[in-house]
Amino acid sequence: MSNLKAGEFSVEALAIVNQEGDSIDVTDLTLGVELFESIYNKFCTGNITLLDGLNLLTNYRFTGQEYIRVSIKQKEGLNQEPEKKFTIDKTFRIYKVSDVKRAREGTQAYKLSFCDPRMFFVRRKRMSKVMRGSYDRMLQNALIEEANLKPSEFDWFEETEPKNLQFICPNWTVGSFVDYVVAESNIGEDAEWKNGMFFFQTLNGGFRFSSIDTMFSREFPIEFSYKPRSGDLGTEDIDLNAAGGLNSMIKSYYKPQQFDTLRGTVGGAYASLQKTYDPIKKQELDFVYDLEETMKRGKHLSGFPLIRTGDYEKTLTTENMIERTKSPSVTEIDIDLSPNKEYESLVIYDNTTTHQFDNETTVSSPESFSGLKYVDNAKLERRALLEILQQHKIIVTIPMRTDLTVGNVIKLLIPQPESGVGKDDEVNDNRYLITDLSIIMNITEKEGEMNLECVKESFAKQISEAKPLEEIEPAREI
């Protein structure tokens, strides 16, 4: 019989070193550790809570310039070691001490916040230089030359189009340049979302410059279910991290938001318009974004919009409600256009450049190097994507494991409420993209849990085609 517990892990190292080279293992002083990663953040961060009877803050001369190594391994099974790629082993820089409290005589508790050391470089180092090539090549060169990243630290770096760009970096910080490149990069015309790139670091690996298309294709092989494991005697014979194992259990979940169509409308999630002026051609071009048209391109997460699109009746009536013996008075409601046709719900204005970096005398001549151009609705699609990823959210808590990262698709088998009416949810295939992740570890108990913030980008079926109440009998009169 196995004695392993859900979320169990082993500590390989929790050591702090100061600028003078003095080091100390703080494992026995640690109450808890929290680690964070997100597709929206360039670097991983975390904090550690210490119960200190050695007065480390004074004796080790803490100034916010110390480093801490965090090395944690998930438990795999009896006498089994996890693969190195599924192990968290990183050195962070301590930058903040907070919540200092006297626990009892001779002992104090406090929190140390830390981040990847390169976060300091990207926020303070400035760049004033001309860069050429594709955006992915510019980004990689800047990170290696300016932010001290090593080529071996790139887990995934996608190529972008076009290849003949030129950009003059106007004394920006490296971080600002990274944000610019991420927002403007595109993998090509066939991308499911144009300009759908993200740059982030993972706890169990390195850095990724990844498109949303690639994230949708990276599906974690294990399903997670809400089924309790405590009463299942067979669970003890299953590997902790395998399908049906203790670490594939959903401990709790909640949805902070299922939709916010007002925010989505004004934020350009469903439709928007861009007016772009070309000072060379003396022309103003209009580009529109239509959610329905974008969803027709590629597979997306599940395939269909999170909202009704297309043409439908201009008037709704309560006569169409579920048939009952006693019906309320009939009312009619006028409704707006389809949300994906309301282009003026968000309008942005821009300029585009032509022949910015050459001396050609005709507009039709090819450009050796291209500057910033707006030739399609890519900028609108990125704004829409970021807004869509804020619409349908779910946060699940599972036992800690170190083989999960953000930027992966996860399947969550959450049953319908017992008291609900209707058939199973036809539109939700329970596939979600992990956008944010936090690991919370109890070092004393060697147990931990993970909070995963996941989003739906699309449904598995058109909402208008789902008939959840089709076979439900009318309610009887009481």
Sequence and secondary structure as in RCSB ss.txt:
>XXXX:A:sequence
MSNLKAGEFSVEALAIVNQEGDSIDVTDLTLGVELFESIYNKFCTGNITLLDGLNLLTNYRFTGQEYIRVSIKQK
EGLNQEPEKKFTIDKTFRIYKVSDVKRAREGTQAYKLSFCDPRMFFVRRKRMSKVMRGSYDRMLQNALIEEANLK
PSEFDWFEETEPKNLQFICPNWTVGSFVDYVVAESNIGEDAEWKNGMFFFQTLNGGFRFSSIDTMFSREFPIEFS
YKPRSGDLGTEDIDLNAAGGLNSMIKSYYKPQQFDTLRGTVGGAYASLQKTYDPIKKQELDFVYDLEETMKRGKH
LSGFPLIRTGDYEKTLTTENMIERTKSPSVTEIDIDLSPNKEYESLVIYDNTTTHQFDNETTVSSPESFSGLKYV
DNAKLERRALLEILQQHKIIVTIPMRTDLTVGNVIKLLIPQPESGVGKDDEVNDNRYLITDLSIIMNITEKEGEM
NLECVKESFAKQISEAKPLEEIEPAREI
>XXXX:A:secstr
     TTBEEEEEEEEE TTS EEE GGGEEEEEEEEETT SS EEEEEEEESS HHHHTT SS  EEEEEEEE 
 STT    GGGEEEEEEEEEEEEEEEEEETTEEEEEEEEE THHHHHHH EEEEEEEE HHHHHHHHHHHHS   
GGGEEEE   B S EEEEEEEEEHHHHHHHHHHH B  TT SSTT EEEEE TTS EEEEEHHHHHH B SS EE
   STT GGGGGS TTSTTSGGGB  EEEEEES  HHHHHHTTSSEEEEEEEETTTTEEEEEEEEHHHHHTSS  
SSSB SS  S   SEEEGGGS   SS     EEE  S GGG GGGSEEEEE  SSTTS  SSTTS  SSB S   
SSHHHHHHHHHHHTTTEEEEEEEE  SS  TT EEEEE    TT  SSS SS  SEEEEEEEEEEEETTTTEEEE
EEEEEESSBSS GGG  TTTT       
